[in-house]
Amino acid sequence: MNKTKRNFWQTRIGFLTILTLCFWAKYMYAAYFDFKLGLSDPYQHFIVWLTPLGTCIIILSLGLYFSKPLVSYIAMLVLDTINTILLFANVIYYRQFSDFLTSKTIQNTGKVSQGLGKSTVALLHPSDIFLWLDLIIIIILLIIKVIKIDPRKYGFKRPFAVSSFGVFMLTLNMFLAETSRPRLLRNTFDRSYVVKYLGLDTYSVYDLLKSAQSNQVKKNANAEDINQVLDFTKKHYAKANPEYFGKAKGKNVIVLHLESFQQFLIGLKVNGQEVTPFLNSLYHNKDTVSFSNFYHQVGLGRTSDAENMLETGTYGISDGSLFSSLGSENTFQGAPQILRQTGYTSAVFHGNTGTFWNRNEVYKNLGYNYFFDANYFSQKKNDKIGYGLKDKLLFSESIKYLEQIQQPFYVKYLTVTNHIPFQLDQEDKDNNFTTTNTSNTTINNYFETAHYLDQSVKEFFDYLKKSGLDKNTMVILYGDHYGVGSSDDELSALAPVLGKDFSKWTSYDTTELQKVPFMIHMNGIKGTIDKKLSGEIDVLPTLLHLLGISNKNYIQFGQDLFSKQYRQVIVFRNGTIVTPKYIIIGGKGIKGTVYNHQTGEKITKFNKKQKAEIAKLVEYGRNSLHYSDLLNNHNLLRFYTPAGFIPTNPNEFDYKINYQKMLELRKELGNKSTSLYSQHKGTTTDLYTTDASEIDKDEINNIPENIQSATSEKNKNNQNGSPEKDNLDK
């Protein structure tokens, strides 16, 4: 037997040690430079230094159990690579969402992957090579045999000893975490806490188990669970204000979803020029009610969370996108189906693929009659940028469809150009507008794309006026979520533009940055700028009451903004609570960070009254999110149907033949047709004016070949004696 003593680093355990130390180093780099873990004392720093070691040793030790030396080394490299991919994916995801990946997010990647390419590239940093450099160097050293493969057989004892040591390190980590943060896994409301105290690998396993448990609970849900939710929403119902109830009854509703549009853009000047001159004028218009302290409340679902709140009056889920995770199977009582009971036709216009955020399935469950996705618009490569069709083209090309919809209608436009990475083709830039010259390209680009969005909305409003739609239409405009300000790099460049000192920036300022515009524009409504605190969860109750529809029997977590009983308590998806008196970060109460909302000063000493007030607010915030999650995660609406509400039948809708169905319905109705096309006795597309260089008058009227093909195929089927029944109501 060869008893030659080998250099430790040339053994399999030595190789595992090298991989572990390298992974530890890059994990520490990510923890301190990419993740904001809120490390406040030396003990927490020490715990973070331990977090990657136990799980990393356990994972890599699996490679030691392979008896063949080469296979063992390859297995350890593969396991280390997978672990690095998980770390890298979380780094990129954190830069965009300031949160960590969940199992639901990963499982539903396919539903949101379209159009993410440029956005992901924009989030890459040159320093990211550090996360991969060790693997590259180690593989090279193996190839040139500087690191030699240990040919000895290891049996079972040594691998088991290494695994056991990893379990010991993990147990030690969990013990120290428990002493610093008791009941961490039992009372989890912030994923960053789990990552801070237990590490990314442990968090990922915990999240996977939690998701599996949630699925099991959902299967065991029963009708009695809905009563808890009903009791909560009825208790916090705010009755309608008679002055506004029915103010918009029978009117068309157009919702303009302003992608990544933040409140600070309103009235902002860059180089002496207004960034959004038209929206500024609309904000102050005599026929516009504008809300100056309106907050987005989205979570990981971002845009889809905003849509969900406006359509259903419920919060997004805590660990992913409700649309992507639950949208295909859940029962909804959303605005399209509610309004359908009173004769409304509904439609969505979106220049991205229909599968993005699972919209092609969710919209059917919400009750949308029509969905015009990327297939219905120009297929030219130059007409798209980032997340889909350019906004000016979306609005202008939508008219040939909009004019065919029976009135009254409920229509939503999802803009996309003002989305990270905020890029514009040169021909789309306004030569008369000069953006900022900060050190951050994202910030500079943001003002250019916001300016472009402003021009797009103006062109659409001009059409509404020319066509006469403005006289009988209520237009709702809102920003879905923040666009910039999620990283220190962006904030340091943005702060001076907003007249702030970045060196004095606090969580208070970051919270205030979450304000987005919300406007209700309609002839006859008394224009004003409402300064009360409000949020996205309040939009649906407000909309329904304006249309003369009571929401009392629906399960909605917001309140009518015009109600005299409206309560100014805004609950963020991460638990942060905003009231006129306090900003309570992360829902942690006095144990966390609390600011005086009036002064921006951090409160460090609390009197008895403040403690009681904050405790009550935290309880309300947690209950709001808890009951919304209970409702959605357990699909409880399948057990409850309000009086007079007809549940959605998603099988009624086929979004591939939208155009054909609208034409058939118009012809079937004849003189009773209420479409704009019928009212004008012909098309109104010639009334639309745009300065978009990519489009001409013919293109505005053109129907894409793929849509014509679907229409022709349907006509063919009809001629063959198998006509499709048109199930869409007027």
C-alpha positions in Angstrom: 0.0 0.0 0.0 1.3 3.4 -0.9 1.5 5.4 2.3 3.1 8.5 0.7 1.8 11.5 2.5 -0.1 13.8 0.1 -0.3 17.6 0.2 -3.7 18.4 1.8 -4.6 20.7 -1.1 -4.1 17.8 -3.5 -6.7 15.6 -1.8 -10.4 15.5 -2.5 -11.2 17.1 0.8 -8.6 19.7 0.1 -10.3 20.4 -3.3 -13.6 20.6 -1.4 -12.0 23.1 1.0 -10.7 25.3 -1.9 -14.2 25.4 -3.5 -15.8 26.2 -0.1 -13.4 29.0 0.6 -13.8 30.5 -2.9 -17.6 30.3 -2.6 -17.4 31.9 0.9 -15.4 34.8 -0.5 -17.8 35.6 -3.4 -20.8 35.1 -1.1 -19.3 37.7 1.3 -18.8 40.0 -1.6 -22.4 39.7 -2.6 -23.6 40.0 1.0 -21.8 43.3 1.5 -21.9 44.9 -1.9 -25.1 43.7 -3.5 -27.6 42.6 -0.8 -28.8 45.1 1.8 -29.0 42.9 4.8 -29.1 45.6 7.5 -26.2 44.4 9.6 -26.3 46.5 12.7 -23.8 44.9 15.2 -20.7 42.7 15.2 -22.7 39.7 16.3 -24.8 39.9 13.1 -21.7 40.3 11.0 -20.2 37.1 12.6 -23.4 35.2 11.9 -23.4 36.3 8.2 -19.8 35.1 7.9 -21.0 31.6 9.0 -24.1 31.4 6.9 -22.6 30.0 3.6 -20.2 27.5 5.2 -22.5 24.8 6.6 -24.7 24.4 3.5 -21.8 24.8 1.1 -19.9 21.9 2.8 -23.0 19.7 2.9 -23.7 20.3 -0.8 -20.1 19.8 -2.0 -19.7 16.8 0.2 -22.2 14.9 -1.9 -19.5 14.7 -4.6 -17.2 12.8 -2.2 -19.6 9.8 -2.2 -18.7 9.0 -5.8 -16.1 6.3 -5.7 -14.5 7.2 -9.1 -12.0 10.1 -8.5 -12.7 11.9 -11.8 -16.5 11.6 -11.3 -16.1 12.9 -7.7 -14.2 16.0 -8.8 -16.7 16.7 -11.7 -19.6 16.3 -9.3 -18.1 18.8 -6.8 -17.5 21.3 -9.6 -21.1 20.9 -10.9 -22.6 21.3 -7.5 -20.4 24.4 -6.9 -21.5 25.8 -10.3 -25.2 25.3 -9.5 -24.7 27.0 -6.1 -22.9 29.9 -7.9 -25.8 30.2 -10.4 -28.2 30.5 -7.5 -26.1 33.2 -6.0 -25.7 35.0 -9.3 -29.4 34.8 -10.1 -30.3 36.3 -6.7 -27.7 39.1 -7.2 -29.3 40.1 -10.5 -32.8 39.7 -9.2 -32.0 41.7 -6.1 -30.8 44.7 -8.2 -34.2 44.8 -9.9 -36.6 43.9 -7.1 -34.6 44.5 -3.9 -35.7 41.0 -2.8 -34.7 37.4 -3.2 -35.9 34.7 -5.6 -38.6 32.5 -4.4 -39.5 29.0 -5.6 -42.7 30.3 -7.2 -40.7 33.0 -9.1 -38.3 30.4 -10.4 -41.1 27.9 -11.3 -42.9 30.6 -13.3 -39.8 32.0 -15.1 -41.2 30.8 -18.4 -44.2 33.0 -18.0 -42.2 36.2 -17.6 -39.1 35.4 -19.6 -40.1 37.1 -22.9 -38.5 40.5 -23.2 -36.3 40.1 -20.1 -33.1 39.9 -22.1 -32.2 43.6 -22.3 -33.4 44.3 -18.8 -31.2 41.6 -17.4 -28.2 42.8 -19.4 -28.7 46.3 -18.0 -28.5 44.9 -14.5 -25.1 43.3 -15.0 -22.0 44.9 -13.4 -18.4 44.4 -14.5 -17.7 43.2 -10.9 -20.0 40.2 -11.5 -17.0 38.4 -13.1 -15.8 38.0 -9.5 -18.6 35.5 -8.9 -17.3 33.3 -11.7 -13.6 33.9 -11.7 -12.8 31.2 -9.1 -14.5 28.5 -11.2 -12.7 29.5 -14.3 -9.3 29.5 -12.6 -9.9 26.2 -10.8 -11.0 24.5 -14.1 -7.8 25.8 -15.8 -5.6 24.6 -12.9 -7.2 21.1 -13.2 -6.6 21.0 -17.0 -2.9 22.0 -16.7 -2.7 19.6 -13.7 -1.5 22.2 -11.1 -4.4 20.8 -9.1 -4.1 17.0 -9.3 -6.9 14.5 -9.0 -6.6 12.4 -5.8 -6.8 8.8 -7.1 -7.5 7.2 -3.7 -10.8 5.6 -2.8 -12.6 7.3 0.0 -15.3 4.8 1.0 -18.1 6.0 3.2 -16.6 7.2 6.5 -14.6 10.2 5.3 -17.5 11.7 3.1 -19.9 11.1 6.0 -17.5 12.9 8.4 -17.3 15.9 6.1 -21.1 16.0 5.7 -21.5 15.7 9.5 -19.1 18.7 9.9 -21.3 20.6 7.5 -24.4 19.7 9.5 -22.6 20.8 12.7 -21.8 24.2 11.1 -25.4 24.6 9.9 -26.7 23.8 13.4 -24.3 26.2 15.0 -25.5 28.9 12.5 -29.1 28.2 13.3 -28.4 28.3 17.1 -26.7 31.7 16.8 -29.5 33.0 14.6 -32.1 31.9 17.1 -30.3 33.7 19.9 -30.2 36.9 17.8 -33.6 36.6 16.2 -36.0 34.3 18.1 -38.6 32.3 16.1 -37.1 33.5 12.9 -38.7 30.9 10.7 -42.0 30.9 12.5 -42.6 34.6 12.2 -41.1 35.3 8.8 -42.4 38.5 7.1 -39.2 39.6 5.5 -37.0 37.3 3.3 -33.9 39.4 3.9 -34.0 38.4 7.6 -33.8 34.7 6.7 -31.0 35.3 4.2 -29.2 37.5 6.7 -29.3 34.9 9.6 -29.3 31.6 7.7 -27.8 32.3 4.3 -29.1 32.0 0.7 -29.0 28.2 0.5 -30.9 27.6 3.7 -33.4 30.3 2.7 -34.0 28.6 -0.7 -34.7 25.2 1.0 -36.9 26.8 3.6 -38.9 28.7 0.8 -39.3 25.5 -1.2 -40.7 23.7 1.9 -42.9 26.6 2.7 -44.3 26.6 -0.8 -45.1 22.9 -0.7 -46.8 23.4 2.7 -48.8 26.3 1.2 -50.0 24.1 -1.7 -51.1 21.4 0.8 -53.0 23.9 2.9 -54.7 25.2 -0.3 -55.9 21.7 -1.0 -57.4 21.4 2.5 -59.1 24.8 2.4 -62.9 24.9 2.9 -65.8 27.3 2.7 -65.6 28.3 6.4 -62.2 30.0 5.8 -63.8 32.7 3.6 -65.8 34.0 6.6 -62.7 35.3 8.3 -61.8 37.3 5.2 -65.4 38.6 4.8 -65.5 39.7 8.5 -62.3 41.7 8.0 -63.2 43.4 4.8 -66.8 44.3 6.0 -65.3 45.7 9.2 -63.2 48.1 7.2 -65.7 48.9 4.4 -66.1 52.7 3.6 -69.5 53.6 2.3 -69.8 55.8 -0.8 -69.9 59.5 -0.8 -73.3 60.6 -2.3 -71.6 63.5 -4.0 -69.5 61.1 -6.1 -71.5 57.9 -6.2 -72.7 57.3 -9.8 -70.9 60.4 -11.1 -69.5 58.4 -14.0 -72.4 56.0 -14.4 -72.7 54.6 -17.9 -69.5 56.3 -19.1 -66.6 54.5 -20.9 -63.6 53.8 -18.7 -60.0 53.9 -20.1 -57.2 53.0 -17.7 -53.7 54.1 -18.8 -51.0 52.1 -17.1 -48.0 54.3 -17.0 -45.0 52.0 -16.8 -42.5 52.8 -14.1 -43.8 56.3 -13.8 -43.0 58.0 -10.4 -44.7 61.0 -8.8 -41.5 63.1 -8.8 -41.7 63.4 -12.6 -44.8 65.5 -12.3 -43.7 69.1 -12.5 -40.0 68.2 -12.7 -37.8 70.3 -14.9 -34.5 69.1 -16.3 -32.2 71.7 -17.9 -35.1 74.2 -17.6 -37.5 71.9 -19.5 -40.5 70.0 -18.2 -39.9 66.3 -18.5 -43.7 65.5 -18.8 -45.4 68.7 -20.0 -48.7 67.1 -21.1 -49.2 65.0 -18.0 -48.3 68.1 -15.9 -51.1 70.0 -17.6 -53.5 67.1 -17.1 -52.5 66.8 -13.5 -53.7 70.4 -12.9 -56.7 70.3 -15.3 -60.1 71.5 -14.1 -61.5 68.1 -15.0 -58.9 66.0 -13.2 -58.8 64.8 -9.6 -55.2 64.2 -8.9 -53.8 62.4 -5.8 -50.4 63.8 -4.8 -49.6 61.3 -2.1 -50.5 58.0 -3.9 -48.2 55.0 -3.3 -47.7 51.9 -5.3 -48.0 48.8 -3.2 -46.5 46.1 -5.4 -44.3 43.2 -4.4 -42.3 40.7 -6.5 -45.1 40.7 -9.1 -44.3 44.4 -10.0 -46.5 45.4 -12.9 -48.7 42.3 -12.6 -49.2 43.1 -8.8 -50.4 46.6 -9.8 -52.8 45.2 -12.3 -54.1 42.7 -9.7 -54.8 45.4 -7.2 -56.6 47.6 -9.6 -58.6 44.7 -11.1 -59.4 42.7 -7.9 -58.9 45.0 -4.9 -56.6 42.4 -3.3 -52.8 42.5 -2.7 -50.3 40.5 -4.6 -48.8 37.4 -2.9 -45.7 37.6 -0.8 -43.5 35.2 -2.7 -43.9 35.8 -6.4 -46.4 37.1 -8.9 -50.1 36.1 -8.3 -50.7 36.3 -12.1 -47.9 33.8 -12.8 -48.3 31.5 -9.8 -52.1 31.4 -9.3 -53.7 33.2 -12.2 -54.4 30.2 -14.4 -56.5 28.4 -11.8 -57.8 31.0 -9.3 -61.3 32.4 -9.2 -61.5 36.2 -9.5 -64.2 38.8 -9.0 -62.4 41.5 -11.0 -63.5 44.7 -12.6 -64.1 43.4 -16.1 -66.6 40.8 -14.9 -68.2 43.1 -12.3 -68.8 45.7 -15.0 -70.0 43.1 -17.5 -73.1 42.6 -15.3 -74.1 46.2 -16.1 -73.5 46.0 -19.9 -69.8 46.8 -20.2 -67.4 45.3 -22.8 -63.8 45.0 -21.7 -60.5 44.9 -23.5 -56.7 45.2 -22.9 -54.1 46.6 -25.3 -50.5 45.5 -24.7 -47.6 45.5 -27.1 -45.9 42.5 -25.5 -46.5 38.8 -25.9 -49.7 37.5 -24.3 -47.9 35.0 -22.2 -45.9 37.6 -20.4 -46.9 37.5 -16.7 -49.4 34.8 -17.8 -51.8 37.5 -19.0 -53.4 35.4 -21.7 -54.8 33.0 -19.0 -55.4 35.5 -16.2 -57.4 37.9 -18.3 -59.9 35.1 -19.2 -60.3 34.4 -15.5 -60.9 38.1 -14.8 -63.5 38.2 -17.5 -61.9 40.4 -20.2 -63.8 40.1 -23.5 -60.8 41.0 -25.7 -57.0 41.0 -25.3 -54.9 42.6 -28.0 -51.3 41.5 -27.5 -48.2 41.8 -29.7 -49.9 39.6 -32.4 -52.3 42.4 -33.2 -49.7 45.0 -33.9 -46.8 45.7 -36.1 -44.4 42.8 -36.5 -41.5 45.0 -37.7 -38.4 44.6 -35.5 -37.7 48.3 -35.5 -41.2 49.0 -34.1 -40.3 47.2 -30.8 -38.0 48.1 -28.0 -37.3 46.5 -24.7 -40.6 45.0 -23.5 -42.6 45.3 -26.7 -44.2 47.7 -29.1 -43.3 51.4 -28.7 -45.9 53.4 -26.9 -46.7 55.8 -29.7 -47.3 52.8 -32.0 -49.4 51.0 -29.4 -51.8 53.8 -29.1 -52.0 54.7 -32.8 -52.3 51.1 -34.0 -55.0 50.3 -31.4 -57.6 52.6 -32.8 -58.7 50.2 -35.5 -59.7 47.8 -32.7 -60.9 50.3 -30.1 -63.4 51.9 -32.5 -65.0 48.4 -33.0 -65.7 47.8 -29.3 -69.3 48.2 -28.1 -69.9 51.0 -25.7 -69.8 51.4 -22.8 -66.4 49.8 -22.5 -63.8 49.2 -19.9 -60.4 49.4 -21.6 -56.9 49.2 -20.3 -53.7 50.2 -22.0 -50.3 48.8 -20.8 -47.4 51.0 -21.9 -43.9 49.5 -21.9 -41.4 52.0 -23.4 -40.7 53.6 -20.0 -39.3 50.4 -18.6 -35.8 49.5 -17.5 -33.3 49.7 -19.2 -35.1 52.9 -20.5 -33.8 52.8 -24.0 -35.0 54.7 -27.0 -34.0 54.6 -30.7 -32.4 57.8 -31.8 -35.3 58.6 -34.1 -37.7 58.5 -31.1 -35.8 61.0 -29.1 -37.1 64.6 -28.9 -34.3 66.9 -30.3 -35.8 69.7 -28.2 -35.4 67.9 -25.0 -32.0 67.4 -23.3 -31.9 64.9 -20.5 -29.7 64.9 -17.4 -25.9 64.3 -17.6 -25.5 62.3 -14.4 -22.9 59.6 -13.9 -25.7 57.0 -14.1 -26.9 56.0 -17.6 -30.2 54.5 -16.3 -31.1 57.8 -14.7 -30.4 59.8 -17.8 -32.3 57.4 -20.0 -35.3 57.4 -17.6 -36.1 61.0 -18.2 -35.9 60.5 -22.0 -38.3 57.5 -22.0 -40.7 59.3 -19.5 -40.7 62.3 -21.9 -41.5 59.9 -24.8 -44.4 58.4 -22.8 -45.7 61.8 -22.1 -45.8 62.6 -25.8 -47.6 59.2 -26.5 -50.3 60.0 -24.0 -50.8 63.5 -25.4 -51.4 62.0 -28.9 -53.9 59.6 -27.5 -55.8 62.4 -25.7 -55.9 64.4 -28.9 -57.6 61.5 -30.6 -60.1 61.2 -27.8 -61.1 64.8 -28.3 -61.2 64.6 -32.1 -63.3 61.4 -32.0 -65.7 62.7 -29.4 -64.9 59.9 -27.0 -63.7 62.4 -24.3 -67.3 63.6 -23.7 -68.4 60.2 -22.5 -65.3 58.6 -21.1 -63.5 58.6 -17.7 -59.8 58.2 -18.1 -57.8 56.8 -15.1 -54.0 57.2 -15.2 -51.6 55.7 -12.7 -47.9 54.8 -12.3 -47.6 51.1 -11.6 -44.4 51.1 -9.5 -41.1 52.8 -9.1 -38.7 52.9 -12.1 -35.5 54.2 -10.6 -34.0 54.5 -7.1 -33.6 50.8 -6.2 -29.8 51.0 -5.8 -27.3 53.4 -4.2 -25.7 54.0 -7.7 -29.1 55.3 -9.0 -30.0 57.2 -5.8 -26.7 59.0 -5.7 -27.3 60.2 -9.3 -31.0 60.9 -8.8 -30.9 62.7 -5.4 -29.3 66.0 -6.8 -31.8 66.1 -9.6 -34.6 66.0 -7.0 -32.8 68.7 -4.9 -31.7 66.2 -2.2 -28.4 65.4 -0.5 -27.6 61.7 -1.0 -25.3 61.7 2.0 -28.4 62.4 4.2 -30.6 59.9 2.4 -32.6 57.5 4.7 -35.2 54.8 4.5 -37.7 57.6 4.9 -36.7 59.1 1.6 -36.8 55.7 -0.1 -40.3 55.2 1.1 -41.4 58.6 -0.2 -39.9 57.7 -3.5 -42.6 55.0 -3.8 -45.2 57.6 -4.7 -46.7 57.3 -8.2 -49.3 59.5 -10.0 -53.0 58.7 -9.8 -55.4 60.8 -11.8 -59.1 60.6 -12.6 -60.0 62.7 -15.7 -63.6 63.2 -16.8 -65.8 66.0 -18.0 -67.9 67.3 -15.2 -65.8 66.1 -12.3 -64.6 68.9 -10.1 -60.8 69.1 -10.6 -58.6 69.2 -7.5 -55.3 68.0 -6.1 -56.2 65.7 -3.3 -53.4 65.5 -0.7 -54.7 62.6 1.4 -52.5 59.4 1.6 -53.8 56.8 -0.8 -52.7 53.6 -2.6 -53.3 51.3 -5.5 -55.4 49.0 -3.4 -58.0 51.8 -3.2 -58.6 52.2 -6.9 -61.2 49.5 -7.5 -63.6 50.6 -4.7 -63.3 54.2 -5.9 -63.9 53.2 -9.6 -67.0 51.1 -8.8 -68.6 53.8 -6.7 -68.0 56.4 -9.4 -69.8 54.1 -11.8 -72.7 53.7 -9.3 -71.8 50.1 -8.3 -71.7 49.2 -4.7 -68.7 47.1 -3.6 -70.1 46.3 -0.2 -70.5 42.6 -0.9 -67.3 42.1 -2.7 -64.1 41.2 -0.9 -61.8 44.2 -1.5 -59.1 45.4 0.8 -59.1 49.1 -0.2 -61.5 51.9 0.4 -63.3 54.5 -1.8 -61.0 57.5 -1.8 -64.0 59.9 -1.9 -65.6 58.3 1.1 -65.8 60.4 4.2 -64.9 57.2 6.1 -61.7 56.7 4.2 -58.8 55.8 6.5 -55.3 57.0 5.6 -53.3 53.8 6.2 -51.2 52.5 3.4 -49.8 49.0 3.7 -46.9 48.0 1.4 -46.4 44.4 0.4 -43.2 44.2 2.5 -45.1 45.3 5.6 -44.1 48.9 5.6 -47.0 51.2 6.8 -47.5 54.8 5.9 -49.9 57.1 7.8 -50.0 60.9 8.1 -48.1 60.6 11.5 -45.8 57.6 10.9 -43.7 55.6 8.4 -43.2 52.2 10.0 -40.5 50.4 7.9 -41.2 46.7 7.2 -44.1 46.4 9.6 -41.7 45.7 12.5 -43.2 48.4 14.8 -41.1 50.0 17.4 -38.6 47.1 17.2 -37.7 48.3 13.7 -37.4 51.8 12.2 -40.1 54.4 12.6 -40.1 57.9 11.2 -42.2 60.9 12.0 -43.9 61.4 8.6 -44.2 65.1 9.0 -40.6 65.9 9.9 -38.8 62.9 8.4 -37.0 62.4 11.7 -36.4 58.9 13.1 -38.3 58.2 16.3 -36.0 56.6 18.9 -38.1 57.1 22.1 -41.8 56.2 22.2 -44.3 57.3 24.7 -47.2 55.1 25.8 -49.6 56.6 23.3 -47.2 56.1 20.4 -46.6 52.5 21.3 -50.3 51.8 21.3 -50.9 53.6 18.0 -48.0 51.9 16.2 -49.0 48.4 17.6 -52.5 48.9 16.3 -51.3 50.0 12.9 -48.9 47.0 12.6 -51.7 44.6 13.5 -53.9 46.1 10.9 -51.1 45.9 8.2 -50.3 42.3 9.0 -54.0 41.3 9.0 -54.6 43.0 5.7 -51.8 41.1 4.0 -52.6 37.9 5.9 -56.3 37.8 4.9 -55.5 38.8 1.3 -52.9 36.0 1.2 -55.4 33.6 2.7 -57.9 34.5 0.1 -55.6 34.2 -2.9 -53.3 31.4 -1.9 -56.2 29.2 -0.9 -58.4 30.3 -3.8 -61.3 31.0 -1.4 -63.4 33.0 -3.8 -64.5 29.7 -5.3 -66.6 29.3 -2.2 -68.2 32.8 -2.3 -70.4 34.5 -5.0 -71.9 37.9 -4.1 -75.6 38.4 -4.9 -76.1 39.5 -8.5 -72.6 38.5 -9.6 -72.2 35.9 -12.4 -68.8 34.1 -12.2 -66.5 34.2 -15.1 -66.5 31.4 -17.6 -62.9 31.5 -19.1 -63.9 29.1 -21.9 -66.0 31.8 -23.5 -62.9 33.7 -24.6 -60.6 33.1 -27.5 -58.2 36.0 -27.9 -56.9 34.7 -31.2 -60.1 35.8 -33.0 -60.8 39.1 -31.1 -61.1 41.2 -34.3 -63.4 38.7 -36.1 -65.7 38.6 -33.0 -66.0 42.4 -32.8 -66.9 42.7 -36.5 -69.4 39.9 -36.3 -71.1 41.5 -33.2 -71.2 44.9 -34.9 -72.9 43.5 -38.0 -75.3 41.4 -35.9 -76.4 44.5 -33.9 -76.8 46.6 -37.0 -78.4 49.9 -36.1 -78.2 49.0 -32.4 -74.4 48.9 -32.5 -72.9 51.4 -30.1 -69.3 51.1 -31.3 -67.5 54.3 -32.3 -67.1 52.9 -35.8 -70.9 52.7 -36.1 -71.4 56.1 -34.6 -69.1 57.7 -37.1 -70.4 55.5 -39.9 -66.8 54.5 -40.7 -63.3 54.4 -39.4 -61.8 57.1 -37.1 -58.2 56.1 -37.7 -57.7 59.1 -39.9 -58.3 61.3 -36.8 -55.2 59.9 -35.1 -52.1 62.0 -35.5 -48.6 60.8 -34.4 -45.1 62.0 -35.1 -43.8 58.4 -34.8 -41.3 58.0 -37.6 -42.0 54.3 -37.9 -45.7 54.6 -39.0 -47.7 55.8 -41.9 -51.5 56.1 -42.4 -51.7 52.8 -44.2 -50.0 51.0 -41.3 -52.6 52.4 -38.8 -55.3 50.7 -40.7 -53.5 47.5 -41.5 -54.4 44.2 -39.8 -51.3 42.0 -39.3 -51.2 38.9 -41.6 -51.3 36.5 -38.7 -54.6 38.0 -37.5 -56.0 38.0 -41.1 -55.1 34.3 -41.3 -57.0 33.5 -38.1 -60.0 35.4 -39.4 -59.9 33.6 -42.7 -59.6 30.3 -41.0 -62.7 31.1 -38.8 -64.6 32.2 -41.9 -63.6 28.9 -43.6 -64.9 26.9 -40.6 -68.2 28.9 -40.7 -68.6 28.0 -44.4 -68.0 24.4 -43.6 -71.0 24.3 -41.3 -69.2 24.6 -38.0 -69.8 28.2 -36.9 -68.5 29.3 -33.5 -71.1 30.6 -31.2 -70.4 34.2 -30.2 -70.7 34.2 -26.4 -69.7 37.8 -25.8 -72.2 40.1 -24.3 -72.6 43.6 -25.4 
